[in-house]
Amino acid sequence: MKFSKIMLAAAGLLLATTLMAQNKKSFTLDDLMWGGSNYWNLQPKNIYTAWWGDRLLQTDADDVQTFYNEKGKAEKPAVLFTEADVNACLNQEQQGKVYNLMNARFPYADSTLVFLQTGKVNLLYNWKEKQIAWNSPRMAGSSHHDFCFASRQEAYVKDWNLYITTQDGRTLQVSKDGSRELQYGCSVHRDEFGIYKGTFWSPDGKKLAFYRMDQSMGTDFPLVNNEGRIATLAPEKYPMAGMTSHKVTVGIYDTESGATIYLKAGDPTDRYFTNIAWAPDAQKIYVIEVPRSQDKAELVAYDAATGNRLGVLYTETHKRYVEPMNPIVFLPWDASKFIYQSRRDGYNHLYLFDANGKELQQLTQGNFEVIDLIGFNEKTKSVIFQANAESPICHNLYSVEVKSGKRTLLDNGEGVHSAKLSATGRYLCDTWRAPELYRQIDLVNTATTAKVTLNKADTPWGDFNVPQISSGTIKAADGTTDLYYRMVKPLDFNPNKKYPAVVYVYGGPHAHLVNASWNYAARPWEIYMAQKGYLIFVVDNRGSQYRGMEFESCTHRQLGVLEMQDQMKGVEYLKSLPYVDSNRLGVHGWSFGGFMTTNLMCSYPEVFKVGVAGGPVIDWKLYEVMYGERYMDTPEENPEGYKNSNLLEKAGNLKGRLQIIVGYNDPTCVLQHSLSFLRAAADAGTQPDYFVYPGQGHNMVGKDMVHLHERITRYFDDYLK
């Protein structure tokens, strides 16, 4: 009788659970994908904040309110100013309109000025006096804007020339011979080495360092703009591995004298000028210089007034490659010392140097990577940084005292954290996620680690059926290295059933797919596929990021080899699971993941039945100089490596269904890759499928994101289910 009651209760619970699941919604791609019509409706309300000195303000679309004071205590909410207040002071016909205040910035801790922008002007609004304190025009048709709060000047690029708008509204033209071949103030070296911009203001805002890139000797790749009735050429300068690359020089413009000097660095041929930094007194400028071989990095000091080369402060070499990603940073309380980031002991760490280049101390050490130097607590004389010391899949926040080297964990040691630091470094605004936590925002005292929760957002998917998502480790092909995986099981998972499985793969440098964020960083498409009855499996193989130099660089000169070996260890694990149908395995990836997908389909044709490769690299000889030569050397130096990684050689091995998808105007992985594979497949008698998005680049944007993932899903439905 007792057993019967237990069984009856269990049956009732199962029925209730089933009914609850039945009452929940199913996702559409419009719900899940950025660009979908319902995507933003499923995002929980966020709070937006900005630091005013050590005071935290809450910024919203319509107003800015008090939030937490400089002592870390909650303030009574009070509106400081509104969007309407600002717009009432503007001549909107001449100066434009401010549409929201979420990106308001408060650059001066001792004044009630807020920096805002319209489409026509930069402005400082004094909310206490309810008036525009200053404004300056923004040039129509310009790009690459770089505003300096110290001097209230803005650098920008128009028609490839560099300009500056001064505090009093004058226009200074820095260059006059700009063209597509000769660019000023733009990002260079194909955005490698951490480069993301082309202008660098001195601390006092009186001088502007800038890149000048001569591409005239480079080869044009003939991209085509087909939006009009008559298609027009839109060529991209694209130096391929082993070919002639562009030449870069670094200039310095003096806004007071109007004079321009160039750093006397010597012949720029086959050299990379990276990670530009100013001395605190603006008397010197520092550049980390890398030869084309990328096996050496030199920190070089220059005189900012004359451009004279003062000397090499530090040199680092490696038999594979050296990849500086961060400029030096001077201590705010001691202008005679700076921090340099290096992987010389196998992991990215912080090193303290004096201004003459003498190493004083290694500030961080251990088998973990410093991910970001966030800033400083000037009172405790500590460095605030982000690292994965707790786990390879966590990103946590730390401080380290410069004098003692004592390291302190500032958060809970879980999840993935990012932070905005207050002016003095006393507080962090910490936004973090964990596998079962969508988002939480905490205010953290960097001296005491005391925390206050500002906002906690529950899952936005409470009304939907969500699959089981888990993470774990498997051994790499070397038998010793742990690899982290993510598994998304089919909705309503039944361990007694057999399911088709899709391996989602990237596998290349500067990226990883599995971390301790919400749902272990599962992509929305994975959720959608699980809803349709697929098991999704993701593993970060050797060659991916944040696991140290050896883990990342062991693939040097042989891209695709060790990566595939590790992915096949993942497949081996999948096949060991009783609920995975080994006869229905698929693979999908984009960019480097497209290369991996195509490679796996052609290298293991008996294993993978279906693949979808997006924007794939096919032949590394056709990829760009900086990235390609770092990981493969030149085709002349490494002919065997290039041959073994050339998927044109494997096109005849294709047996399953492979769909290649590309953006027609892709400037990163140009069409020559996919077209050459189609040619090789036709010659070999194999039958890949092909889809092109006109007008799109390397990644799809807008509504095409929804269309793309519907197409990918349909392909697996047609051939894998």
N, C-alpha and C positions, 0 to 999 in steps of 0.2 A: 504494500500500500504506500509506504514511504517512498519506494523507488518510483512508483507510478506518478506520485505527486511531483517528484523531482523532474521526471521526464516531461510531464505536462507543463511544468513551469518553464523548462528549457525550450519546449516547443513554442510556448507562448512568447518567450523572449525572442526567439528566432523569427517568429511571425511579425512581431512588433518592429524588429530591426528591418525586416524585408519591406514592410509597409512604409517605414520611414524613408528607406532608400527609394521606394517607388514614388513617394511624394516629392522627392527632390528633383531638381532640374538636371538636364543634360547640357553640356557646353556646346556652343557653336564656335566656329573660328572667329566670328565677329565679337564674341565674348572674350576670347583669349588673346588674340593677336593685336599687337600695337598697329594701329591703322584700321582696326575693326570698328564697326558702327556702335558697338555696345561696350567697348573696352574700358573707357573712362568711367562708365557707370558702375563698374565692378571694382574700382579702386577705392579703398577706404579713405576717409578724410585724413589729410595730413596737416601738420602744422609747419609753418615756415618761420624761420627765425633769422635774426641778424645781430651781430655784436656791435654795441656802441661802447667802445672801450672794454670794460669788464662787465658791462650791463647787457643783459639779454633782452631784446625786444621781439615781439611777435609781429610778423609782417603778414598781411593778407591782401587779397585783391583790392579791397576797398579802404582799408585803414591800417595804421601802425599803432600798436598798444604796448604799454608797459607790461613786463612779464616777470623777470627776476633782476634784483638789484646787484650792485657790485660786491655785496657780501654773500651772494648766493641764496638770498631769501626771496620768496615769492612776493611780488608787489601787487597791490590792489589794481586790477585792470583799469586802465584809463587810456582813452584815445589821445594820442599825441597829435595826429593829423590824419586827414582823409585824402583820398584821390581827388575828391571834389574840391578840397581846399587848394591843392596844388594847381588843378586845372583852372580854377577861378583866377589865378594870378598869371596865366599864360595867354598870350595872343595866339590862339590856336591856329589861325590861318598862317601866321608867320613862323611860329615856334612848335606847332604840332600839339599832341595830346598825350598825357600819361594814361595808360590803360589799366595798369595794376601796380601794386606796391610790393609784390612778393619778392622782387629782386632789388629792393631798396638797399643801399649801402651807406654806412655811417663812418666815414674815413677819419673823422677828427673827434677824438674822445672828449676834448674840452670845449666843443661847440655844438650847437643845436642845428647842424647842417646835415642834410641828407642828399646823397648823390642819386640822381634819376636821369633817365634818358627818354626822349621822344624820338620819333623818326627824323626830326629835324635839328634838335639841339641836345647837348649835354647841359645839365643844370644842377645847381646847388640850391635847395629850398631850405629856408630857415623856418622851422615849424613853430618856433617860439614867437617870432615876429610875423608869421603868416605872410612871407613875401619871398620872391625869387632873389637870392643873394648874388647869383652869378649865373650866366649862361654863355654858351659858345656854340656856334653852328657846327653841324655834322654835314660833311660833303655828300651830296647825292651821288649814287653810283659808286661809292667807295667801299672798301673791304679791309680786312686785317686791322681793325681798330685796336689801339693800345693806349689807354688813358692813364696819365700819371697824376696821382693825387697831390704829390709834393709840389708840382709846378702848375697844375691844372692845364696841362697841354695834352693834346691827343695826336698820336701818329696814326697814319692810315695810308692805304695804297689805292691809287686810281690809275688805270691804264698802265699798270706795271711800274709806275713811278711812286716814290715815297714823298709824302707831305706831312706837315705838322700844322695843326691849328693851335695858336698860342693862347695864353690866358686872356689876352685882350682882343681875341677874335681875328688876328692876322693869320694869313696863310703863308707858310714857309715851304718852298719847293726844294726838297733835298736832292732829288735827281731829275734829270731832264731827258735822258736817253733810254728810258725804260721801254721794253717791248716783251713779246712772248719769249724771245730768245735771251733777253737781258732783264732779269727781274730784281726789283729792290723791295726789301721789307717783307718778303714772303718766307714761309717755311722752306727749308732746303733738305738735300740728301734724302728725298723721298720719305720724310718724317721718321727716319730711323734715329737711333741714339737718343731717344726721348725728346727729339725736336718737334715742337708743335706750333711755333711762331717764328717771326723773322725780325722783331724789334725788341730792344732791351734798354729801358730807361735807367740812367744813373740814379743813385739814391736821392740826390738833391733835385732830380728832374731837369737838370740843365743840359745834359748831354744824352744823345740817343745812339746806341750801338745798333747796327743793322746788318743783315745779310745782303750781299750782292751776288746773284747767281747767274753765271754766263752759261747758257744752254746751247749756244749757237753750234757747237761742235757735236751735239747729240743728235741721235736719229729720231725722226718723227714716226710714231705709229699712227696709221691713217684711220682714226675714229671718224665716224660719220654722224652728223645731226640730220635725222630724217623726219623732223617734225613738220617742215613746210612741204609745199608741193614739189619743190626742187630740193633734193638733199644737198647739204653743204659739208665740206670737210671741217672736222674739229680735231685736228691732230694733237696727240699727246707726246711730249718728249719722254722717251722711254729707253734709258740705257740698259741693255741686257747684259747678263753676266759675261765678262770677258771683253765687252765692247767699250768704246770711248764714253766716258762719263762727263758730267758738267764740272765747272770750276767755280769755287766759292771763295769770296773774300769778305772780310769783316771791316765795315766802315764805322766811323764815329762822327756824328754831326754835333757841333756846338751851337745851341740855339741862341746864344748871346752874340757870338761873333759871326755866325753864319758859315763858318769854315768846316770843311770835311777833311778828315785824314783817314787813311787806311792802315790797318795793322801790317807791319813789315814782317810777314810770316814766310816770305819766300814764294816760290812757284807753287800755286794751288793745285797743279795737276795731280790727280790720283791721291787726294788728301781730303779728309773730313774734319770740319771745324765744328765742334760740338760743345754744348753745355757752357754757354757764355755766362759769366758772373762779374759783377762790379765789386771793387773794394769799397768799404763803408765810406771812405772819404772821396770816392770817385776819381782818385789819382791813378789807379791801375785798373786793368781789366784782365780777366783770366779766361782762357779757352782750353778745353781738353781736345788735343789734336790726335787724330787717328790716321795712320797710313791706309792705303787701299787694301793691304793685306790683312788689316784689322787684328793683328797679333800684338799690337803695342798701343798704349795710350800715354800721352805726355800732357801733364798740366803745365801750361806755359803762361807766364806773366808778361804783360805789355804795358808800356807807358801810355796812358790815355790821352795825353796831350800831344805826343809826337808819333805814336804808333810803334816806337822802337821796341824790339824784343828784349826783355830784361833777363830772361832765362827760364830753364825748365826746373820746376819745383819738385816734381814727382814723376816717376816713370813706372809703368806696370806692363809686364809682358805675360803671354800665355801661349803655349804651343798650339792651341786651337784658335781661340779668339778672345779679345778683350772688348767689352761692350759697355762703355760708360753711358749711364742713363740720367745722371743727376749732376747739376752744377755744384761747386763748392758753396758752403753757407757759413758766413762769419758769425761768431758768437755775438749777440746783441750787447753784452756787457763787457766784451773784450775784443776790440777790433784787430788785435794782433794774432788771433787764433781763428781757424776755420775747420769745418767738418768736411771730410771727403768720404764718399761711399765707394767701397771696393769689394770684389769677390775673391780677393787674392788668397784667403784661407779656405776657399771652397763655398762660402756663403756670403751673401751681400751684408756687409756690416758697416758701422760708423767708426771712422778714425779721426782723431784730433791731431791737427798740424799747427805749427806756428806759421806766421806769414812768410817766412823764408823757406818753407817747405820741409822743415824738420818734423818728423813724426814724434808726437808726444805721448799718445795713448790710443789703444784700441778700446773704444767705448762700449761696444757690444760684441759678444762672441758666443758661439754655440752652433749646434746643427739646426739652424733656422735662418730665415731670410728677413732682413729689414725690408719692408715693403714701401714705406713712405716716411720721410722726415716731416713731421707736421709742424713743428715749431719749438718754442722755448718757454719755460717758466723762468722769468728773469729774476724773481726773488729767490727761488731755491737753486738757481743756476743749474737747471736740468734741461735735458733734451726730451721732447715729446715725440714719440714715433709709433708707427704701426708695424707689427711683425707677426709671424706665425709660430712663435716659440711654444705655444701650448699644444698645437697640433698642426700638421701640414695643411689641414683643410679649414683652420680657423684663422681669422685676422683679428688680432687684439691690440689694445692700446697700452703703451708703457711710457714710463719716464726713466731716465738714467741720469744720475748726478755726475756732472763733469769731473768734479774733484775726486770723488770716492769710487766712481764706477758702479754704484749701487743701482740695480734695476728694480723697478716697482711696477707690478701689474695694476693698471688703472681701472679695468673693467672686471667682469665676472669670470673671465677666462673661457667663455663659451662663444659660439656663433661667429659672425662676421661684423666687425665694427668699423665705422668711419667717423671722422670728427672734424668739427670746426673749432678752432682755438680762439679764445678771447685775446684782446690786445696785449696784455701782459703775460698771457699763458697761465693765468690763475685757474681758468675754467675751460672745460671741454663741453661742447654740445655733441653728445655721442649718439649717433643713429646706428642701431644694430638690429640684426635678424638672427634667428636660430631655426633649426629644422622645423620646430613646431610653433614658431613665433613669426608672424608676418613682419612686424616692425615695432620697435620701441625706441623712444628718444629719452635720454637721460642727461641731466646736468651733473658733471663730475668735477670735483675739486682736485686739481692735479697734485696738490701738496699732501692732502689727507686721504684721498680716494673716496671721500664721502659722496654719495649719489642721491639725486632726487629725480624721480620719474616725471617727465613732462608730458608724455603722450604714449599710449599703448594702443596699437591697432590690431584687432583680431583679424583672422582670416577673412578675406573678401568673398570667399567661396562657401559660406555657411549654408546657402540655399541649394548648393549643387552637390552631385555625387562626385567624390574625389577618390582616386585610387590610392592604394598603399604605396608609399615611397620609402625606400630604405637605402642605407649606405653600409659599405664594409670594405674589406681589403682582400686582394689576391696577390700571389707572388708573380713578379715579372718573369720574363723568360730566363733571366740570369739565376733564378731560383732563390734569391735572397731579398731583393728589393720589394717593399710593399707598394702596391698600386691601389689607389682609392677608386671605388666604383659607386655608381648610383643605379638603382633598379626601380623602375616604375611598373608595378604589376597591373594586369588588366582589371578593369572595374568588375566588381563581384567575383573576385578571384576564387577559383576552385582548384585546390592542389591536385585533384584527381583528373583534371582536364589537361590536354596538350594545347599549348598556345604558340602562335607564330611570334618570333622575336626579331626586333630590329636593333642593331647596334648603331647608336649615334656616336660619331667620332669627329674629333678635331685632330689632336695629337701633336701639333706643332709648337714651336717656341712662343713665348709671350702670351700664353693662354692656358687656362685649365677650366674644366667643366664641372668638377665636383668640389663643392665646399659646404661648410656647415651653416649656410644661409637657410632661408625658408625653403622647405621641401628639398633640401640638399641642392638647391639651385636648379631644380627641374625646369625645363623650358615649357612654355604653354603647349607647344605642339606635342610634347611627350604626354601631357595630360589628356589631350584630345585623342591621341592614338590609343592610350590605355582604355579610354572610354569606348573605343571601337574594337577592343578585344586583343590588342597587341601588348606584348611585354617589351619594354624599352630598357636597354642596357647601355651604360656609359662608363668608360674607364679612362683615367688619365695615365697614358703610357709614359715611359721614359722619353725625354725630349720636350715635355711640357714644363710649365713654369713653377716657380716658388719652391723648388725642392733642392736647390743648390746647383753649383756649376757642373759637377760630374753628371748628375741626373739629367740636366738639360743638354749638355754638350756632347754626351756620349754618342749622339747621332751624327756628329760632325763628319762630313765628306761621304755620308751614306744615308741620306734622307730617305725614309720609308722602310728601311731594313729592320732596325730594332723596334721601331714603332709598330710595324705589322706583327712582329714576333710577340710583343706584349698584348696587342689586340687579340691575337689568336689564343693567348692564354685566357683572355676573357671569354672567347668563344668556347674554349675547353671547359671553363667553369659553367657556362650556360648549358652545354650539352650534358653536364653531370646532373642537372636539375630535372627531376621527373616530369615537371609540368611544362618543359620547353620542347617544342617540336623541332628536332634537329634537321628535319627536311624542309623547314620553312624559316630560314634565316635570311634577314635582309640587313642592309647597311646604308647609312645616309650621313653625309657631312658636307660642309661648305668651306670653300677656299682651301687651306691646307687639308681640311676635312674632305673636300672634294677630291683632292689628290689621293688621300688615304682610301676613300671609297672606291675610286676607280682602280687603284692599286690592289685592293683586297679582292674586288670582283674578278680581276684578271690574273691574280696570283693564286687565288684559291677558288677556282671556278666550280669545284665540286661542293664547296661549303655554302657559298652565298647564292641564293636563288634570285634575289632582286636587290638593286642598288639605285640610289638617287644621288648624283654628284653635282653639287652646286659650285659654280665659278672655280673649276678645278685647275690646279697646276698640272700640266701634262709632261712638259719637258723643262727641266730647270735651266737649260741654256736660254730659254725664252723668258725667264723671270728677271727682275730688276737687279742691278749691280749690288747695292748695299746689303740687302737681305740675302740674296742668292750666294754671293761670294763669302759672306760670313759663315754660312753653314755648309757650303760645298766647295770653297775655293773657286778658282776659275776653271772653265772647261779644259783649258790647256794643262793646268796643274793636276787635275783630277779626272782624266778621261774615263777611267773605269767606274768611278762613282756616278758620274753623269749618265753613263751608259746603263748602269744597273737601275737607276731611278727613272729612266726614260720610259714612260708608259706607252709610247708609240711602238716600242719593241714588244709589248705585251698585248696589243690590241687583238691579235689573232687568237688569244686564249679565252676571250669572252664567250661564255656559254649562257649565263642567265640574262635577265632583263635589266639593262642599265639605261637610265634616263639621265642625260646631262642637261642642266639648266644654267643659263648665263644671262647677265645683263648685256645688252647689245653695245652699250657705251662704257663697258668696264675698263677703267684706267689702271687697275691694280693687277688683275690677271687677264691680260688682253685676249681678244677673240682667237688669236692665232693658236692658243693652246687647244681649245675645244675643236676648232676647225681642223687642225692637224690630226687630232685623234679620229675625227670622222673620216678623214681621208685614209688614214692607216687602217681603220676598221673596214672601210669599203674595199681597200686593196686586199685585205686578209679574208674578206667574206663574212665578217661578223656584223651584228645588227644592233648597235646602240640606238636609243631614241634621243631626241633633241628638242629643247624648247628655249626660245629666246624672248626676253622682255625688252622691247624697244624703248629707248630713252632712259633705261635704268643703268646704274653703275655696278659696282661689285656686290652691293647688297640692295635688296628691294626695299622701297619705302612706300608709305601710304597704303592705299587699298591693294596695291600689288602684293603686299605682305600676306593678306588674306588669300588672294588668288593663288599665290605661290604655294602656300601650305595646303590649300585644297588640292592643288595639282599633285603635290608630293604624296598626300594621303591617298588620292585616287589611284596612283600608280601602285602603291602597295596593296590596296584593295583589289585591284585588277589582277595582280600577278603573284601575291604572296598569301592571301587569305585562302 
